Amino acid sequence: MNNLHELRKKHHLDIDELTYQLNHRFGTQYRSHEIWEWDTCKKSPKMEDAIRLADYFDVSYQEFLDSKMEELKESVDDIQILK
């Protein structure tokens, strides 16, 4: 599940409008393509970006990092410890 995409649609925001709103509110310099990559799960936001998104949408920052955390968990689960 892509939480950013769902939240963006719920708030009736297209990528360009969300980019503008984030930059205006937080003084950032996001580009639409960057937001699109998060929205389509091509890339995950960094922690500081997840915190900004969480603040904007009034949700937990973990909403935007769950997929990254799952990837890390899977990579740790795949590690075999040899004795």
C-alpha positions in Angstrom: 0.0 0.0 0.0 1.3 3.4 -0.9 0.3 5.8 1.9 1.5 8.9 0.2 -0.6 8.2 -2.9 -3.7 7.4 -0.8 -3.3 10.6 1.3 -2.6 12.7 -1.7 -5.8 11.5 -3.4 -7.8 11.8 -0.2 -6.8 15.5 0.0 -7.5 16.0 -3.8 -3.9 17.0 -4.5 -2.0 16.4 -7.7 1.7 15.9 -7.6 2.5 19.5 -8.6 0.1 21.0 -6.1 1.5 18.9 -3.3 5.0 19.9 -4.3 4.0 23.6 -4.2 2.3 23.2 -0.8 5.3 21.4 0.8 7.8 24.0 -0.6 5.6 26.9 0.5 4.9 25.5 4.0 8.4 24.2 4.8 10.7 26.4 2.7 11.9 23.3 0.9 12.9 23.0 -2.7 11.3 19.7 -3.7 10.7 19.0 -7.4 7.6 17.3 -8.7 9.6 14.4 -9.9 11.0 13.7 -6.4 7.5 13.6 -5.0 6.3 11.4 -7.9 9.1 8.9 -7.0 7.8 8.6 -3.5 4.2 8.5 -4.7 4.9 5.7 -7.1 7.2 3.8 -4.7 10.2 4.2 -7.0 12.1 5.6 -4.0 11.4 6.1 -0.3 11.6 9.5 1.4 14.4 10.1 3.8 13.5 10.5 7.5 13.5 14.3 7.4 11.2 14.2 4.3 8.9 11.6 6.0 8.6 13.9 9.0 7.6 16.8 6.8 5.0 14.7 5.0 3.7 13.5 8.3 3.4 17.0 9.6 1.7 18.2 6.4 -0.9 15.3 6.4 -1.1 15.1 10.2 -0.1 11.4 10.4 2.8 9.5 11.9 6.0 9.7 9.9 6.0 5.9 9.9 3.2 6.0 7.4 5.9 6.9 4.8 8.7 4.6 6.0 6.8 1.3 6.3 7.9 0.0 2.9 11.5 0.9 3.7 11.3 -0.7 7.1 9.9 -3.9 5.5 12.8 -4.0 3.0 15.3 -3.7 5.8 13.5 -6.4 7.8 13.5 -8.7 4.8 17.2 -8.1 4.2 18.0 -8.9 7.8 15.9 -12.0 7.7 17.9 -13.2 4.7 21.2 -13.0 6.6 22.5 -16.4 7.6 24.9 -16.6 10.5 27.5 -19.2 10.1 29.1 -20.8 13.1 
